[in-house]
Amino acid sequence: MITIVCPACKEECEHQVLREAAELVVQCSECGRVHRVPKPPEPRILTVKAIVSRETESEVCSVEMLEDEVVTLGDHIVAECGDEAIGVEVTGIEAGEKRVRRAEATEVTTLWTRGIEQVVVRASVHSGRTTIPLYQSAEGEDEFVVGETYTFGGRRIRISHIKLRDGPVIRKEGWKTVARRIKRIYGYLEGRPRRW
């Protein structure tokens, strides 16, 4: 569901998304009129500097975040250190000159983190007009399968495709990979129409 102005009702009301292509085909839940609206832009993915501490060593790595995503102290996320993906816990957030407890991705200048044993798998779930970023801790060898349903951040999602760290995207139903090889999972909320 998205909330937009209906050309028949002339007021803002909820619309069911019937189809996504270059434009969205939507139906007004008030009067039932079907019409097209421009597809909203996807949020940009930002690369944020992250200092990762592991035992006695620290290194400069990076974290990918959606521009409208919020990070909070204690969050478990994935940092990329060269070709390696490391599960980390956020221990400090710098926004400009200040240290803060939470911030939007666009405000973050540096994340201070510590390595943790598990990897954190990132998922982007498209729901109506928004893309929801979700995270789930997993062991490095845990398998994820295209077409299967998993719980991420308390939400049930069905995987539509998986972007691997070494470049390719796997889309074929039944294909699988292990958590440590995953750059990002894409999917849709279980119980909603498929939107990819």
WOVEN-V289797 format. One record per helix or strand. SS is the DSSP state (hx for helix, st for strand). FROM is the first residue (numbers start at 1). TO is the last residue. If there is no record, write none. Layout:
BEGIN
SS:FROM:TO ; SS:FROM:TO
END
This chain:
BEGIN
st:2:5 ; st:12:20 ; st:23:28 ; st:34:38 ; st:45:54 ; st:57:66 ; st:70:72 ; st:76:81 ; st:84:95 ; st:98:100 ; st:102:104 ; hx:105:107 ; st:110:115 ; st:119:127 ; st:130:138 ; st:143:145 ; st:149:152 ; st:155:164 ; st:169:170 ; st:176:178 ; hx:179:181 ; st:182:189
END
